[in-house]
Amino acid sequence: KVPNSLWIQGKEYPTNASITNVTSHILELSTRPLHQQKSHPIGILRKLIEDKLNSTDNAYQVYNDFKPVVTVEENFDSLGFPKDHPGRSKSDTYYVNDQNLFRTHTSAHEMECFGNMQRFATEWSRNGTEKPGFLISADVYRRDEIDRTHYPVFHQMEGARVWKRSETGTSEIRGDLKKLELQLAAESTQLIVEDDNSLDGNPKQDYMTDLEVDLCSKHLKRSVELVVAQVFNKKLQSLGHAGEKTLKVRWIKAYFPWTAPSWEIEVWWQGDWLEVCGCGLVREQVLQNASFEKDSAVGWAFGLGLDRIAMLLFEIPDIRLLWTKDDRFHSQFEEGKITTFEPYSKYPGTVRDVAFWLPSTTSQQQIHENDLMEIVRNRAGDLVESVKLIDEFRHPKTSRVSQCYRINYQSMDRSLTNEEINAIQELVRTDLTDEFQLTLR
Ligand code: PHE
């Protein structure tokens, strides 16, 4: 089934039948970087955030055209992921072969960008081309479930900022922080921030002083808060909540192998905490891997998910709409503007169930739910709205397990015929039995 090699964006990669799991659907999506489209919601949001962060002191070099296939080294090893980290597994990640994969996050480019920064470290200037920070936006890939908010491709923006340590101590960080605080105070939406500021269970790195940790984490948190305040302010305004000028956010401890300490920020939005961004102070080892001299710099990094925020800002009800080619979608958006999406008529959906006995418990084979999702995606593409396990039971005598999945088929752009869905469903059923030792019921 797997060809001997794959051509991806002008490069040929040898494959490996037991590792290669990238599908033709993914290959096709990888040719359509939405963040580069100026009047696509993802592109509009990206630009908005870049401009905001660069409005303080023009400190960020912007990168938007990194190719999606990276090395295992770039995506995992260089960032200190342990060898047995679940993110590395074939059920979570699209592999091209044992050395190349579709990046699972924009952090895969930290090494290269820190490296660029280091090479020009003597020339850092806010107005020149070599800057003390960067912003990388890119499409990222993860095998996942199927529903209105999950899609195997989404978009992130990585941000990072570094200060060289010098005899002048921390005065530079302090000065940069001051500017940021003033700007945040002038925002029309003010944040109510919950943050216990403790490092319990979230330890600092030995090489940094307490003062550096304090100033760097403040600079990081205020930078992320500036983005949140601005983006959500746009939304509050367009909702006509001009009078509503506060927004609740909270900082919680997190863990990432390449930052310490680490946090996540969540925004209280319409009755739920919305996860927006993971971040932390960059580990010394990561800077050294990018050829910074030992202990010569301190800095931070964040990774912001763009799709969920875009859906909320533009009121896009289904993540598949971001990928439609329908002009009734695209004609509604304009560079630089946050507009509310007006749904064109929703086309009726149709439901099909598939039930089967799992391989017996003595069988070697384990079926990961993501593998099943992948089979459906590969056959149905964007005609599948969601796939859900609706029933599961164990036979009392044989103790074999039966599962039933419900597949909701629905197109964003047109009506579906029963014949075409029956044909797709049949292919899904055949693939399931071809690929797994299961028995259809
Ligand atoms: N890459 C992380 C993620 O995808 C986010 C992150 C970026 C965390 C940078 C820390 C620093 O979840």
Boltz pocket constraint, residues with backbone or C-beta under 6 A from the ligand:
constraints:
  - pocket:
      binder: B
      contacts: [[A, 104], [A, 105], [A, 106], [A, 107], [A, 158], [A, 159], [A, 256], [A, 259], [A, 263], [A, 277], [A, 278], [A, 279], [A, 280], [A, 301], [A, 302], [A, 303], [A, 304]]
      max_distance: 6.0
